[in-house]
Amino acid sequence: MLSAMLSRYLKTHFVDEIVFIQSSGITKPIFDGLIAARAIPGAIYRLWTDGTAWSPIGGWVGECRDKEPASEWFSPAAIWWARRANVFINEGHSPSEIAATFREMFLAEFLKALECDPLGELAYPGAYSTEGLVPEAARETGLLEWEDWINGGYGVCLRRFDALGLVTKAGGTVRIREITYSGTRSTLSPAERLELIEVMERLDAVMLPFAPHQRPKGTPGLWIDTPLARYGMGKIPLVESLLLNDSDALRCA
């Protein structure tokens, strides 16, 4: 039986194909062409009638897999990219040309973010040398991040897909681990607590809640929920309603 909480989560934070197409103003052939050309990601979650689920992060949950999923869910963040694509389509560009253009647009934004954001070096130390940002290394790092977006991973994680969100997610996680010694410190000074709150607030702002079975071992569970609990800082509202208990776990009927 499919978890009611997972179904509710997906209906709240993701869209099906029909809503995606209607919201972005594109046609079904354009939608299919953009996914095939890797200009936008495909489905972020797939669900089967027996309760089996799949996503790019965490893979499969459940073992009873029909040939075709009962439903597929897409990232609303990709709708903005589809709207951009429609502009290029109307100018006569092919989906493959649009994919290349999008990649370069993102890379330019990514390099700018690494140049400006203090979290950049924490997030992507391999893109820097002792003299500062190395554009060639930053570009290679950005290409990997773009591939993760197209492959669906960041559709699970981020409310929007942009360079600032990536830096915030990666750099914020590193800084939280530094402050808390990877969650092992028993106490923090007032100044450390304030910095931790600031970093977690920024991280929480760019992250999706994650699906019930994914949150505890994902970034929000490990680096927001756990530090909040460990240092007596409260909790994220409604997180408990997302989490599965044993009787409501995904399973095959």
Steps between C-alpha positions, in 0.01 A plus 500: 500500500631843408567719800233768533764738632727451201208553262402818685860622494531453124168668429612795713853552368504353147286503187385236257555520125169670426551775756863548390401550137209729583707706745795550267298577189671237286356211303532129567744450204719784629489357852611158375764653274655710778529198728645284222757770416589536871398864508281433806484204738248223463287352776629557854272237655324199350230313688342158444158379606650241735678764706839482332674835448811622320697824500856598399598528866450179693396300196231240551274451800304177474554194284174455306569686177253511216629583156344848498464734799154612602615861523803717438588824678715787377689785665316834493846662481530359148189692393700822493756337271218373276365855475844616391514216251174611342656836418783325316261256331303794362825638359560176310751327731497123545482328840864392468606859431297614798666239722843637406385858556353418841820329606706806410254734671527298817879480485530878471272539803692232689837669451354832609357343817835343589668835453256687725360268765709446817374141515636425153841374608347286774255356250748428220860514626627325186400803294748723685874533545698705751460791261123474475245358261635293210254551211585173323457295818182690586359424157571128537332503841203688354462246222469223759237697688305561180504126430366433849214738427419340166522152656239603758696516824459869563131480416465293818705749706445859394200730479668676207792399285754779489864550590424685823291211626776252421761706684267543796427127517857375463674778691241519774526129566879524531476798737246324723731201521791727587312678777363179652800275432272291277235498768721372783539817710294500816490877552544818295584853602232769449688632196521152351132439562409823323717415201358149487146638499587741219653227284217255565241768423662570164527128427138436594387780267639332187424136587185302435376304805590166334263206479416326829733205441782727379511786752664327800811402303495800266645847548195645681486214748872477566597868499184684603278270708783328690692816602176671602418208728856454631543861606147558625401740222153364433392333177373571150118523510310203361810286446349223712204480264742423216677214670390142460436268789532125473133441424495758220818402317503444129447134426363267238135408539 
